[in-house]
Amino acid sequence: MKKIALILSGSGVFDGAEIHEATLTMYSIAKNGASYEIFAPDIEQHHVINHITGEEMPEKRNVLIESARIARGNIKNLSEFKAKDFDALILPGGFGAAKNLSTFAFDGADCKINLDVEKAIRAMIEQNKPIGALCIAPVLLAKILGDVELTIGQDKGTADAVKIMGANHKDTTHGEVVIDKKYKIATTPCYMLDATIAQIGDGAQNVVKAVLDLI
C-alpha cells in the first residue's frame, strides 16, 4: 500500500488549511487504495479569523493543535517527518499555506517558507518522490524550486508572483491537473476558482490519482 504524507496549516480556509480540500484529499487517497499520515508545524498561527464575519479575533492558536481537529488527533509534528517513510507528499490549500507555512500572503514573490516545510519538500525532491499541491499551496513549490511547471488556476496576481519566482504557470479550470515531469509535481486549482464542493472533490481526486501514477 502506497503511503502519502499530508501537511496541514491549521483548520479553516481564512487562517489555516481549507477543510474541504484536506478532507477530500484524505478521502481520495483512501478510495484509491493508499494510506496517509498527517503532519503540521508546531508554530503559532499568524492570526485567528472569525469565519462568519471575516474579522481578526483577539486570540492565539497553534497550527499543529488546530490541524489536529481535521486529523481527529492523529497527527505528528512536521519536524518528525522523514521522506524515506513515504511514497509521496500532498499539500492542501487554504490561507494557512500562505500565512502559516509561508509569508506569501504578505510578501508575495519575496516570501519566506517555514523551515520544516521547506525541509520536507526538498527531501522528497532529493529522493525523486512526487508532490501534490492544491489551491494556493503550489506557491510554496514555486518559491522553493523555481523552475517548476504548475497551476494556481487563473488568478493573474498570484500567477504573476509565481512567474517572478521562476515557475512556469499554466491557467486551468475545475479538476484540471498540471504535471511537472522533471520534479514529479501535480497541482490543481480547487478554491482558487469559484467552486462547489463537488468540483473540489474532482480536483482532489484527480491530483491524488496523478500523484499515485507518478510514484
C-alpha positions in Angstrom: 0.0 0.0 0.0 1.4 3.4 -1.0 1.8 5.8 1.9 1.3 9.6 1.5 2.2 12.4 3.9 -0.1 15.4 4.2 1.0 18.8 5.5 -1.8 20.9 7.0 -1.6 24.5 8.0 -4.4 24.9 10.7 -8.1 24.5 10.5 -10.2 26.8 8.4 -9.9 28.5 5.0 -9.1 32.0 6.1 -6.4 31.3 8.7 -5.5 27.6 8.2 -6.0 24.6 6.0 -9.0 24.5 3.7 -11.1 21.8 5.3 -12.9 20.6 2.2 -9.6 20.3 0.3 -7.9 18.5 3.2 -10.8 16.1 3.9 -11.5 15.3 0.3 -7.8 14.6 -0.3 -7.8 12.1 2.5 -10.9 10.5 1.2 -9.4 10.3 -2.3 -6.2 8.7 -1.0 -8.2 6.0 0.8 -10.5 5.4 -2.1 -7.6 4.9 -4.4 -6.1 2.2 -2.1 -3.4 4.2 -0.4 -2.9 5.3 3.2 -1.9 8.7 4.6 -0.3 10.3 7.6 -0.8 13.9 8.7 1.8 16.5 9.7 1.7 20.1 10.7 4.4 22.5 12.1 4.3 23.2 15.8 4.1 27.0 15.4 1.7 29.9 16.3 -0.8 30.8 13.6 -0.3 34.2 12.0 -3.7 35.2 13.3 -7.2 33.8 14.0 -10.1 34.8 11.8 -13.8 34.7 12.6 -15.1 32.7 9.7 -18.6 34.3 9.9 -17.5 38.0 9.9 -14.0 37.7 8.3 -12.6 39.8 11.2 -9.5 39.0 13.1 -10.1 37.7 16.6 -8.1 38.7 19.7 -6.6 35.3 20.5 -3.7 33.0 19.6 -3.8 29.4 18.3 -1.3 26.8 17.4 -1.1 25.3 13.8 -0.4 21.8 15.0 -3.2 21.8 17.5 -5.7 23.3 15.1 -4.7 20.9 12.3 -5.3 18.0 14.8 -9.0 18.9 14.5 -9.0 17.8 10.9 -6.8 14.8 11.7 -9.0 13.7 14.6 -5.9 13.9 16.8 -3.9 11.5 14.7 -1.1 13.9 13.7 2.6 14.5 14.1 4.9 17.5 14.4 6.3 18.2 10.9 9.8 18.3 12.5 9.4 14.5 12.8 8.8 14.0 9.1 11.2 11.6 7.3 10.9 11.4 3.5 12.1 7.8 3.4 8.9 6.7 5.2 6.6 7.9 2.4 5.9 7.5 -1.3 4.5 11.0 -1.9 3.6 14.3 -0.2 0.5 16.4 -0.7 -0.2 19.9 0.5 -3.9 21.0 0.6 -4.6 24.8 0.3 -6.2 27.4 2.4 -4.8 30.7 3.5 -2.8 28.9 6.1 -0.4 27.8 3.4 0.2 31.5 2.6 0.1 32.8 6.2 1.5 29.9 8.4 3.5 27.7 6.1 4.9 30.7 4.3 4.6 34.5 4.2 3.2 34.6 0.7 0.0 36.3 1.7 2.1 39.3 2.9 5.3 39.3 0.9 4.3 37.7 -2.4 7.2 36.6 -4.5 9.6 37.8 -1.7 8.0 35.3 0.8 9.8 33.1 3.2 8.9 29.4 3.7 8.7 27.7 7.1 11.9 25.8 7.5 10.3 22.4 8.3 8.0 22.7 5.3 11.0 23.5 3.0 13.0 20.7 4.5 10.1 18.2 3.8 9.7 19.3 0.3 13.4 19.3 -0.5 13.8 15.9 1.0 11.0 14.4 -1.2 12.6 16.1 -4.3 16.0 14.7 -3.5 14.5 11.2 -3.2 12.7 11.6 -6.5 9.3 11.2 -4.8 6.2 13.0 -6.1 4.4 16.0 -4.5 0.9 17.2 -5.0 -0.4 20.7 -4.1 -3.9 22.2 -4.2 -5.2 25.7 -4.4 -2.6 28.3 -3.2 -0.2 25.6 -1.9 1.7 25.4 -5.2 3.3 28.9 -4.5 5.4 27.1 -1.9 6.8 24.8 -4.6 7.4 27.8 -6.9 9.4 29.6 -4.1 11.5 26.5 -3.2 12.1 25.0 -6.6 11.9 28.0 -9.0 11.8 26.3 -12.5 8.7 24.2 -11.9 5.5 23.9 -14.1 2.4 24.3 -12.0 -1.1 26.0 -11.7 -2.9 28.1 -9.2 -5.9 28.4 -11.5 -6.5 31.7 -13.3 -5.8 34.5 -10.7 -3.5 36.9 -12.5 -1.9 38.5 -9.4 -0.9 35.1 -8.0 0.2 33.7 -11.3 2.4 36.8 -11.9 4.0 36.2 -8.5 4.6 32.6 -9.3 6.3 33.6 -12.5 8.5 36.1 -10.7 9.7 33.2 -8.5 10.8 31.4 -11.7 7.9 29.0 -12.2 6.0 28.2 -15.5 2.3 28.9 -14.7 -0.5 27.2 -16.6 -4.1 28.5 -16.5 -6.5 25.8 -15.5 -10.1 25.3 -14.6 -12.0 22.9 -12.3 -10.5 19.4 -11.9 -7.6 20.1 -14.2 -4.1 19.0 -13.1 -0.8 20.3 -14.3 2.1 17.8 -14.0 5.8 18.7 -13.9 7.5 15.6 -15.1 11.0 16.8 -14.1 10.1 17.2 -10.4 7.1 14.8 -10.3 4.8 17.5 -9.1 1.0 17.6 -9.7 -1.1 20.7 -9.0 -4.7 21.7 -9.2 -6.6 25.0 -8.5 -9.5 23.9 -6.3 -10.8 27.0 -4.3 -8.5 29.4 -6.2 -11.5 29.3 -8.5 -15.2 29.9 -7.5 -16.1 26.2 -6.9 -18.6 23.8 -5.5 -17.6 21.1 -3.1 -18.2 18.6 -5.9 -15.7 20.4 -8.0 -13.2 20.4 -5.1 -13.8 16.6 -4.8 -12.9 16.3 -8.5 -9.8 18.3 -8.1 -8.6 16.3 -5.0 -9.4 13.0 -6.7 -7.5 14.0 -9.9 -4.4 15.3 -8.1 -4.3 12.2 -5.9 -4.6 9.9 -8.9 -1.8 11.9 -10.7 0.5 11.7 -7.6 -0.1 7.9 -7.3 0.7 7.5 -11.0 3.9 9.4 -10.5 5.1 7.1 -7.7 
